[in-house]
Each structure stands twice: as structure tokens, then as C-alpha cells.
Amino acid sequence: MTISKYIINRFFLIILTLFTLSWFNTISAQDADGKTLFLSKCASCHAPDMKTNSTGPALFGVEGQWEDKSKLHEWIRNNQKLIASGYPQAVETSKLTANVMSVFPDLTDPQIDAILKYIDEKGSGKLDGGKGGQANGPAGAAAGEGDSSQHPLLYGVITLILALAALILIFVNRNLKKISDDTEGKKTPDAVPFLQNKIYLATAAILLFIVGGYFTTKAMINMNRQKNYEPKQPIFYSHKVHAGINQINCLYCHGNAWESKTAAIPSVNVCMNCHKTIQKYNGPELKDKNGNPVDGTAEIAKLYQYAGFDPQNPDAWDANKAKPIDWVKIHNLPDHVYFNHSQHVRVGNVQCQTCHGEITGMDEVHQFAELSMGWCVNCHRQTKVNFNVDSASGNQFYSIYEKFHNDIKSGKMDSVTVKDIGGLECQKCHY
Amino acid sequence: MSNKYWQGFGELNDSEKFQKRVDDEFRDELPFEDFDSKGLLDAKAPRRDFLKYLGFSTAAATLAASCKTKVREAIPYGNKPDNLVPGEAKYYATTYTQGGDAVPVIAKVRDGRPIKIEGNDYLSATNGGTSARVQASVLDLYDMHRLRFPLRKAGSKFEESMYDVLDKAIAAELAAAGSVVLLTSTINSPSTLEIIAKNPKIRLVQYDAVSYNGILLANEASGFGRKIPSYKFDQASVIVSLGADFLGTWLSSEENAAGYAKGRRIDEKNPVMSKHYQFESFLSLTGSNADERFTHRPSQTGAVALALLAAVGGGVAAPAITDSRLNAGIAKVAAELKAAGGKALVVSGSNDVNVQLVVNAINNAIGAYGTTIDWSRADQSRKGTDKEFADLLAQMEGGQVDALLIHEANPVYDYFDGKRFASALSKIRTTVSFGYRMDETTELCKYILPSPHYLESWGDAEPKTGIYSFIQPTIFPLFKTRPFQTSLLKWSGSAEDYDTYVKNFWHQKAGSETAYHKALENGMLEEAASGSGSFNGSAVAAAATAIAAHPAGGKDELVLYEKVSIGPGYGAVNPWLQELPDAVSKANWGSYALISLPKAKELGIVTDVDYEYYPDKPVIKISDGKNTIEVPILVTPGMNANTIAIAVGYGRGEKLGKTAAGVGVNVFPFASMAKDGSGISYFVTNVTVANTGRKEKVAQTQIHNSYEGRVEVVRETTLATYRQKPNEILDFRNKLVENYAKNTGDFRKEATLYGDHEKPGIKWGMNIDMNACTGCSACVVACHAENNVPVVGKSEVLRYHDMHWLRIDRYFVSDEKDPDNLKGVVFQPMLCQHCDNAPCENVCPVAATNHSSEGINQMAYNRCIGTRYCANNCPFKVRRFNWADYTGADSFANNQDQKLVGVLDPVVHQMNDAVSRMVLNPDVTVRSRGVMEKCSFCIQRLQHAKLEAKKENRPLQDGEAKTACQQACATNAIVFGDARDAHSAISLVRLNNPQRLFYSLEQLHVLPNVSYFSKIRNTDEIIGGNGHGAEGGHGEAHGATVPAAEKHEEAAHH
């Protein structure tokens, strides 16, 4: 009996460990890398293949063209200033296209370096190899995290196999013992039939309770959560085509996320900014989630229906006549949760992909994250706040946190997380 | 002699029953059927019931939760306007207007819906202050009882019509009419006046619901012209009010209060403040703020004014006054007025021309003209004269009026002889109402062309001469309404509508389109002040003679007054205002008569604990011969013994909707026209009063809470005592350190077992200066609007289920033995104190309430399971429990009415109407049934301010984050900010006033983040002991008082 007890104990331990493991659901926040920076700041004007001229000139090899790297940094931050200063290369560069380049005063040196590195790697084709997943940055990391949901099943199967093996071993062991006892002439009581063995029954009941309880609780907690929710939308709008293939910056359409609590779905007139001229779809074949082919041009025609736009007579279009599109909302937070996009996107520098997944790969969007409180809180626990208020990168708002600044200076603290500045407090999100 | 601070008679008399009630804080039983006092085991079917409920709730919860999540849509704009950011509020300067009042405000607009009104401090005129009615006006916009389309009468019923159809019909009728009269409340819109002036056929008659005829005519007779000056309360060191409620309802009360508070603030190094005397017949809000009060009968109003004029050397003979205290008071006040050297002001609320003439003479004698009375900015809020209206009425009866157009005037309800007006109205061929709701006058008119709300309109106002305030729309009109000016323009043949007219008018007047746009953005435009006046005393002698001839009053007299919330009836239709407790009586939802203690005794009403314990109050019958009404009473200290006071504004018509219908009685019919026809008087000098023996429920707040005899909740003293012992509070606080923090001297850390909270960043703190707080209650309504605080209705208030997050606690100050000899009234705004060592936090079993690193006591509604332990453990009684689903926030739809909880009042359903709900602040959760709620320091505003700072990459500026109550306050009594920042206003104000600074119940070591400055009354009385901080109750604390200053006490009575 001692052996079976030992095994049962072991068994519990394994099960417990597995459960504990499955609770971990970590999302790690990552610093912005070159690609995301490029896509959010540069890609609306510069071609993402780095080799063709677009609104702005092709960027591959740009580092080599500038003698003074610091001047290049200056140029990127505020080209107008540099031109005004009369720096010859700046004046020359400004003549490459007729368009005026935007200014990016917020970019830090490391960020610019990351962008330049990305331009170099992308342009030289280093990134087009098999390691694409790695270069995906936070999106890739986040997607990898998504796989962790598969782990419980894997563990479960392994556990089941191991448990079966253990059970077989117990029977084998017992039979061997019985045989050896018989040969030694020891009398052993007859084995209790399997279904009448109280130990087995009790074990089974307890196991059922724990496993059943676990899944019931989990199911109840997940009620009304909509991870992977992918409703059918009135128009088959592919984020993959727009944000992925054509590299349109998220904020071009969802600019509200920079200003307001809601990211807002763009109004029809925003769609029409481009689709007045882009009337046909010539990209790769589109398929809906069931694998049926989708006619992109026909979907654009649906937009024209809403917009009241006649492709034959584009100049006659009146934006005020456009009818709104009844999109189905995917990301729903309960009413008692206050979430502000601008706090995260603008102040916290969080990439859209961190919460929305690799949107550039989705045709119709599905809900990537759980949007549960545990998921929010985890990120708040781990995300570091840029407290470097002495440089331009840190937000000056945090300059009043004297204690933390002192602790960082004295080495008591290595970084400040969102949690440290109250990010786990109820009334950060519930009021 | 020490003072007793008491909230009600139960507490004053402090009996066993009161104690029992105090112990039993949540008096409601658990709502089980058949559950009587036998206990659970003996109850009829307790176990089964329990299982039933358990089974049902589990099944229901499972069902409700497992239902398929509904598909939500996100519908963007078709073509988004450029300047609009969904989810972010926009602010537009506009102007609140009602019945002649015009207050510049800023409307907060979220996604196209105005949801909050804030003060506009661009010009000093109102100083950014608002009143309760201004704050509540946004709810009127979403009133489900608004008129939604034009109507015309067909037979006895109204039928919907169209504007162009009505325009044709009315224009034809007007063309045929000989005499057309436009009856409105006071108009001070320059563009509207121009439209009317351009239309010679229309005669304008301005009519004010509560008349200021007396003051207008008296000023005319004194040579100033028929206008009302600006009063500079901040310039006056002696303020005498003869029954004028200038802090509550009299003229521009926000501006008056702002000026008044300036003179009341105390510099600790040189403690001086203005002195405020009030002569009145009942206890008004302004009287409650006075340093010294003297009461008289309403019939003596003239005599008192005359006696004062005689005493300041006016050279008139005054009728004899027998009341010696009153006589002494007049003599004392006169002496002080004379000594003030022009820095004095006398105002009177009387509508009697003669009394106002005498007041003008007093002001002239004391040199107030030019110093405290300013003629360069005339107050344009009241222009109506009673004779003009009486003449109109006679002409209507005589058939001399063919068409009557009525805008914002409701004489059927608020004229004393409304019936006569109604019957005269029926004789007129063409009657048009531009009513907002189906009010008493509108329902008698032939045509109704509903007016838009000010938040839906273009317009302008000139509240004071040369100060213009603009109205711009903040929302597209919700219903088919049209400004009455457009109608006037159309009917006179103009193609222009008013919106265009007012634009062109101001393009021209402001000089250019740009200048007008700039003015619109600011909300206001100012022209140089001009004009002055010199006093002409020729009419005073006649006035004195007339006053002397006033007949003496009978045994009992009745005075009508306006409540801050209801006014002349405007507020009766607004749920927030109906729910707002009157600062003095603490009652809401209905009429009641204020009577004095001696009168109660005479009527056989005993103010014992039963009187206080039960909301059922004795009903008295009051009759003046013509009108008889029955109203419940509230016994109030500090009343004139023979005066009964009842508020006007109640008893509105049934068609005004669920809020107004059936609430209170209309007492306007008790008013009467003076014999010479010179004006309406709002008092009756002879009424008969009888106790009916019946009882009716009066809904009162505050009286059900008790501080358990802890006296340090509120602190008040007199200026004389303060000068003598300035460190009294400081000594008390030092003593706490001595007693509880012997070793380190750190009361915060040493005097507790608990650790302190870390506060690495901002630490919010609030200070309330009780010397600046007038009890006007604007903050209470502002809090309602900002935080989606539910309206619960009378039946729930009666069960003490009122939900105000912020309340104004009122304490009467008197000797314990002599409650009627009221020394003063203290108003203390009481809200969650956000204790750093909060008793509520420790007892929550689910940690739904806890502390933030910024010093806020947080409340997570969704975590709360409704044990109410926190409310029980809160020493300040500021937590509010959702006994029912007041805001429709439950997962179950329409869960308001429950068999077990009881049916809620119609007003709760009104607030849950789809249109009414548009007023809800989308940034604040609506709370569901069964959760606790309380003041959050307007966390959503603080978070917003912080986010704005972060977005702009800078530290938060002091004053950027304002709470709603602070923003609403006309007197800036509330200071709020980061107490950790040594240079912030809150830190400085605390640092500079160490002698008056106190924390409520500091000895409990709850470490509040709200501090107060003690109230100081400007009297010579020396209060002994340390007994002048008090809630009263029963207390050994009072026993410790030292009768050291009894001789001073006597001196004080001189």
C-alpha cells in the first residue's frame, strides 16, 4: 500500500504543478523596435521595401549617404531646422522630392538607430529569410504567448499517458509481488475488485471534483469573454491588406487612439481618402475564415454603396451624403471598466499589436487578447515606465516622483513599473 | 456658558429612543416575506424561503450569465466633423437664462451631448460661480415632459401641427388684431429687445414670477431711474439685510455670495471680517449665515426699516416697536452703520415701494452710494412692475387685448390671482404660448410653439449693463422647437430666423466676424462701465407716512419665501432640485410650514423624540379668509414666534410631469396686491392657524445620522473668542500629539497600529473654509450631475435611502436650555473624508474599498457585495447604499420595482427614461442595486487632468484638476490639489491658517484628507471651555465646558 500511496501523492503533485503552470499567462511588454517605429513613423511616406521611391525617397543606404551621423539624426528629428541652418546635405536632400518631410522631435537617438538598422537589414534582404518570426518583435512575441493556451492540453495528454503507465505499473508491481509472495508461500488476501476498492473510488471522486471544479470555475470566469471572437462584418475589410501588405500606419485610420479613450472606427470619409482612386483590388487572393474566396473589388463596391460614391463620376461625390457603416464591435469591455487608448498608445508607447495581436496578418479581425482583468493587471505589473525624465524620452509628468528617482539613482530600484505608480489600484480603471 | 450644537430636537433632548435609533443605523429589515419578530427558526417558512431564494438566484444568475453575449455595433460617422474627437469632451461657453437670470456658464459636451454645466470665470461678474439651479439646468434639457412639437387647440384637446401651418394662421390673426401683447419674464437680451422694438404692433409686458417692483419703483422715485444697481458686498464691512435672501434667491445670488465671502474670509494674522446683521421673520438661508439675527413680524417690515432710518439720523418719526431685543438690535446696527464710514450696505427683500424708499434713504445716510452700491452696472435681471401687469389684466378683461403671446411667463400659476388671469385669458381670441413644458398657462392657450432649451439655442443676454453674455447651442435641438424670436420675425414678415439675426446683430456690434467669434469663445464681452446716480430724498417723507399707516398684524402672520432649489417654481419640475434638501430645513420633496417653538407649543405640538423620530409631522390648517391650505409643519428655531413661513413653487400642474405633480401646495394665492395697487406683498398679516390633528410625512435628510456624541465634527467660534484664544484648535491638536505620540511627536505614524500608506506621487487634499460656505448647495447638485448620483424620490428619502455623496450638514447653535434663542447656524459640507487610516477599509470583507497611493479612499463597485459594514464603521456617515436599482444598471432589465423592496416613485422611472439618461456622465459607472457608493474626489476628473498633463509631457499644474463641487462653488470655499506639493494652493492655504485648520474627528486618528477651517461668527460673545465644536448629541464632552465667561455673555447681549 505504501507504494500506491506514494504514487498517488506523486500524482497529485504532478496535477497540481500542471494547474499552477496553466495559470501563468504572461505577456511581456517590449521596447519599440526598429520595425514598429519605421511602420508607425516612416512607412506612410517611405516605401517599406526601402528600394522604391514613394512620397518620400527610397531609404536603403541612407546611412552611408550622410557623412555626419549626428546630422542625419538631426535631419530625422527636424529636417526643417537643418535646412534652415543651411547645412548643404540637408538642402540637397530636400530637393529629392517636392514633398516636405514631417518632423519627429520625440524620436530618441537609440530609436533612430533602431530605425536605421531596420532600414539597412530590410533593404539588404537580411530579414526576408526564415527568421521572419523573430523579427516580428512584440507582435511575434505576443503571438507566441498565444500558444501557451495550448499547453494545458499537451500537459493533459502527457499526464494521462503517464497516469496510465503508472496504473499499469502498479498492477504489474502488485501481480509480481503476489507471484513472489506465492512462490515464497506467503498468504496474501484476495485483491478487492477494482470497482469496489474504496481507495480508487475516493481517489476518482476527489479527482473528478478537482478537475471538474477547475474547468467549471474556469468556464464561469470566462463567461462573456470573447477571445478569438471574429464576427462577420458588413464589409470584408482586410487588415492584412491595409496594415500588412500596404503598410498603412494604424493611426492613419485610428488616429483617435492618439487623442481619446476610444480608438474609434474611421468614418467613411477616411476610407474614401484612398478609395476614391483605388477602385479595384489587385492583391493576393482573399479568403474568408471558412476558406471561401472573397472578391476584393466587390467589397470596395460595398463601401461605395455606403459612401454614395459613383466610381464613374468621382468628382461629384459629396462626403456629407455618406451613410455610416454598421461595423460589429469586437473588443467589448464591461461598462464598469475605464480604458483609455491615448494613455496607452501616446503616453505609454504601447504598440497596438501588444493588445490586438498581429493585426497585419489578420484579414477579418478577431479578438486576440483575453481582455480580462488578470490580463490587464499582468501587463501593469511588468511594464516599465520610462522614468528617465532627464532625457527627452521620459515623460516629464513623472518628475514629481522624487522617491523613485532617488531610489533609481541610489540603485535601490532598477526600474519603475506601472504597478509602482498605482497601476494596480482599483480606481485607475473602475470609477 | 458653552454652546450646544444640534441637528434636531431628538438629539437636543437626547432620549433613550434617540439612542436606540442611533444604534440601529440601518433600520430596514431584510426583505423577507412573512418574517416577523419571531426569529428565523419560528418564522413560517424560513428555511424553505431561503432555499427558494438560493435556488432561484443561482438559476437566475446562471441563466442571465449564460445567455449569448449580444452583438454590439460600433457605428462611426459617415463624415466626421474635423474638430470632433469621439470620447473626448468639448467645452462651449454659453449662458444659462431663466426668468431674467443670466449666468455665464461653460457646457461640457461629450459626443454631442451636453452633460455638465460649469461656471465661466472669464469676467469677474459671476466669478465663475454657479447656483444649484444653474447646475441642474442641464437635466431640464433631457426632460421627458418637454413639449416636442407645435400644437394647436382643437376643441378641448391639442393636436400636433406644423410650423408653417401655424405661422400662416397666427400671422393672419395677428394682422387682424388691434392690440397684440407679448407677455414675458424679464428680457435682457439686446437682440430680442431690438426685434420687439422693430415690431411696433407688439406691446411688451414684462412680468416676474416673484416681483421686484418695489425696488424698481423706489429707485425711480429716488432719482436713479427704474433700475436695480449692483451691490458690492465685498466692499461692505457692515451688511444689513432686511429680509433679503441675497445669498440664496435675491437678485444675482452667485455674485452676491462671491462678494460676501470675500469679506468673510479671515487672515489669521489680522482677524477682521465683515459683520452681517439680518432682520427677518423666519430663518432664511441668508439669515442662517448672519452674525446676528433679529426677528420681527412681517407686518413690522416697514417699521423696522423706518426705525433704522430714524436711528441713523434720517429725520423721520418711527412707529413704536415693543420688542426690546429688536429695539436694541436696531440701535446697535444703526450705530455700526454710521461708524462704518460708507463701507456699509443695507438691502431689503421687501416688494413694498415705501420700504425700499426708506432703505434707499438709509443707504444714502450711511454713504453707501458710490462705495457699496454701484450704478454703473445696473442689474437687468428684473424689470417687471406689478401695475403694468395689473393693467394688462384689466385690459384683457375689458376686451382691449386681441392677441396675447406668452413667453416664459406663467401667471396662471404664479400670479396671486391666477384664476382671474386664467378666466381673462379665455376671453382673448388669439393666445399663443412659447412654453417649454405644458405649464399651467400654456395649457390654456390656443397655439403652442415650444421653445428650445438654452443649450439648444443661439442668443445673448445682458445681465448687467455693458456686460454681454452669449448663448450658443451645444446640441442640435432634440425636438421640433423654435425660438420665439424666430416666430416674431416670421410673423412680422421677415425671412430671417433668429439664429441668423443674432449673428448679424453681433457681427455689427462686435465690429467684425472675428471679434464676435472671439467673444463667443470667451462667452462674454464687456463694455466700459458708465452711469451714476444721485439720491433724491423727496419721496421719503411720504413713504414714512405710508409705512406708519400700515395696519398692525393679527395674531399670526404668514410669510412666503423662495427656496434656493425651487425658486418661484422653476425647480419643481427638475428631479435633482426636488431631491436637493433645503440647507436650513434639510427637507426635500414637498411643502411644509416653518413654525416657531412657541407656536408649536401653543398648537399642542410637542417637539419630543417622536416628533423627530417619525417623518410624520403634524398638519396645520392655515387660512387668510380666502384661501385655506393644510400643510405639515417643521418646528424651526430662530423664527419669529408668530410667523409661519411657507415656500412658493410647489403644487404645480399635473401636466408638468411625474416630478412636479402632486408635490406640495401652491401658496402664491396668499400673496396680495397692496391697496394702492403699487405692488404685490408676499406676506399675510393675519391668518388663522389650527392644528388638524392629522399627520403627513415630510422627507428630511441628515436627521437620521448621528455622530454618536463626538463633538469635534464641526468647529465654530466667535470672532471675540478667537481673538482672545486664537490657538484653541491648535492646542487641541497639540494635545493629541502629546497624548498619543509622546515619543516621536508624529501623530500620524505613532498613534496607530497600522502602517502608513506610501505616497510616492500626488497626494490629493481638500480644504473647505466654513466661513466662505453659505450653504447654497450648488455643490450638491454639481456632484449629482458629475457622478451620476441617483434620484430616489420621496418614498425612499423617507426611508433614509437618500444618495447624496455630498451633503450640507446644518447645525443650530444655541444654549442648551434655550434652543429658540438661536445664536447661529453652521453649514458644513460633508463628503467622504478620504481618510488615510480609513475605518471603512479595514472592515470590508472583500477589499472593495481600499486606499490609493494618491490618498483616495477607493470604491470598486463591482467588487462590493453589499455587506454595509463600511457604512456602519464610517464615523462621518458619508457612504450610500443602493437599496434598489435606481439607475437601471442591473443585469436584469427593469429591475426597479421589486415586490420585496417596494415600488419606487415615478421620478426614478423618469430618470431612467431613454431621453433622461442622456445626461449620464459616460466616464462614471452607473451603480447597480446592492452596492455601496460615495464621494470619489471626482476621480474621473483627476485622471483626466493627469492624462492631459502626460499627453503634453509636463508635470500636473496646480489647479488643473478640480472637483465638481469645487468648480461649482461661487465663493471658492473649496480648495483642492496636491498636498504633497509645497507650493500648491492646498498646501499654502493649510500652512497659512494653522489656527483655524481642523480635521473632523481628528482624535479618532482616521487621518482625513479633507480639512476644514472653523466657522467664525463676528460677535462679541466669548465662548467658554472648548465646547464649540460639536455635533451635540449627548456628551460628557460638554460637561467639561467651563462657565468662565458668563459676564461676557451678558455683555454680548447688548
Chai-1 contact restraints between the chains, C-beta under 6 A:
chainA,res_idxA,chainB,res_idxB,connection_type,confidence,min_distance_angstrom,max_distance_angstrom,comment,restraint_id
A,M223,B,A65,contact,1.0,0.0,6.0,A-B,restraint_1
A,N224,B,T69,contact,1.0,0.0,6.0,A-B,restraint_2
A,N256,B,P86,contact,1.0,0.0,6.0,A-B,restraint_3
A,E259,B,V85,contact,1.0,0.0,6.0,A-B,restraint_4
A,S260,B,V85,contact,1.0,0.0,6.0,A-B,restraint_5
A,S260,B,G87,contact,1.0,0.0,6.0,A-B,restraint_6
A,S260,B,E88,contact,1.0,0.0,6.0,A-B,restraint_7
A,K261,B,G87,contact,1.0,0.0,6.0,A-B,restraint_8
A,T262,B,P86,contact,1.0,0.0,6.0,A-B,restraint_9
A,T262,B,G87,contact,1.0,0.0,6.0,A-B,restraint_10
A,A264,B,P86,contact,1.0,0.0,6.0,A-B,restraint_11
A,I265,B,A74,contact,1.0,0.0,6.0,A-B,restraint_12
A,I265,B,P76,contact,1.0,0.0,6.0,A-B,restraint_13
A,S267,B,P76,contact,1.0,0.0,6.0,A-B,restraint_14
A,S267,B,Y77,contact,1.0,0.0,6.0,A-B,restraint_15
A,S267,B,K80,contact,1.0,0.0,6.0,A-B,restraint_16
A,V268,B,G78,contact,1.0,0.0,6.0,A-B,restraint_17
A,N269,B,N79,contact,1.0,0.0,6.0,A-B,restraint_18
A,A319,B,N79,contact,1.0,0.0,6.0,A-B,restraint_19
A,N320,B,N79,contact,1.0,0.0,6.0,A-B,restraint_20
A,A322,B,G78,contact,1.0,0.0,6.0,A-B,restraint_21
A,A322,B,N79,contact,1.0,0.0,6.0,A-B,restraint_22
A,K323,B,G78,contact,1.0,0.0,6.0,A-B,restraint_23
A,P324,B,I75,contact,1.0,0.0,6.0,A-B,restraint_24
A,P324,B,P76,contact,1.0,0.0,6.0,A-B,restraint_25
A,P324,B,G78,contact,1.0,0.0,6.0,A-B,restraint_26
A,D326,B,E73,contact,1.0,0.0,6.0,A-B,restraint_27
A,D326,B,I75,contact,1.0,0.0,6.0,A-B,restraint_28
A,W327,B,A74,contact,1.0,0.0,6.0,A-B,restraint_29
A,V328,B,V71,contact,1.0,0.0,6.0,A-B,restraint_30
A,V328,B,E73,contact,1.0,0.0,6.0,A-B,restraint_31
A,K329,B,R72,contact,1.0,0.0,6.0,A-B,restraint_32
A,K329,B,E73,contact,1.0,0.0,6.0,A-B,restraint_33
A,K329,B,A74,contact,1.0,0.0,6.0,A-B,restraint_34
A,N332,B,R72,contact,1.0,0.0,6.0,A-B,restraint_35
A,H336,B,N862,contact,1.0,0.0,6.0,A-B,restraint_36
A,H336,B,T925,contact,1.0,0.0,6.0,A-B,restraint_37
A,Q343,B,L947,contact,1.0,0.0,6.0,A-B,restraint_38
A,R346,B,K951,contact,1.0,0.0,6.0,A-B,restraint_39
A,V347,B,K950,contact,1.0,0.0,6.0,A-B,restraint_40
A,N395,B,K950,contact,1.0,0.0,6.0,A-B,restraint_41
A,N395,B,N953,contact,1.0,0.0,6.0,A-B,restraint_42
A,Q396,B,N953,contact,1.0,0.0,6.0,A-B,restraint_43
A,Q396,B,R954,contact,1.0,0.0,6.0,A-B,restraint_44
A,Q396,B,P955,contact,1.0,0.0,6.0,A-B,restraint_45
A,F397,B,A949,contact,1.0,0.0,6.0,A-B,restraint_46
A,F397,B,K950,contact,1.0,0.0,6.0,A-B,restraint_47
A,F397,B,P955,contact,1.0,0.0,6.0,A-B,restraint_48
A,S399,B,P955,contact,1.0,0.0,6.0,A-B,restraint_49
A,I400,B,G761,contact,1.0,0.0,6.0,A-B,restraint_50
A,I400,B,P955,contact,1.0,0.0,6.0,A-B,restraint_51
A,Y401,B,P760,contact,1.0,0.0,6.0,A-B,restraint_52
A,Y401,B,G761,contact,1.0,0.0,6.0,A-B,restraint_53
A,K403,B,P760,contact,1.0,0.0,6.0,A-B,restraint_54
A,F404,B,P760,contact,1.0,0.0,6.0,A-B,restraint_55
A,G422,B,S853,contact,1.0,0.0,6.0,A-B,restraint_56
A,E425,B,S852,contact,1.0,0.0,6.0,A-B,restraint_57
A,C426,B,Q858,contact,1.0,0.0,6.0,A-B,restraint_58
A,C426,B,A860,contact,1.0,0.0,6.0,A-B,restraint_59
A,Q427,B,S852,contact,1.0,0.0,6.0,A-B,restraint_60
A,Q427,B,Q858,contact,1.0,0.0,6.0,A-B,restraint_61
A,Q427,B,I939,contact,1.0,0.0,6.0,A-B,restraint_62
A,H430,B,A860,contact,1.0,0.0,6.0,A-B,restraint_63
A,Y431,B,S936,contact,1.0,0.0,6.0,A-B,restraint_64
A,Y431,B,I939,contact,1.0,0.0,6.0,A-B,restraint_65
A,Y431,B,Q940,contact,1.0,0.0,6.0,A-B,restraint_66
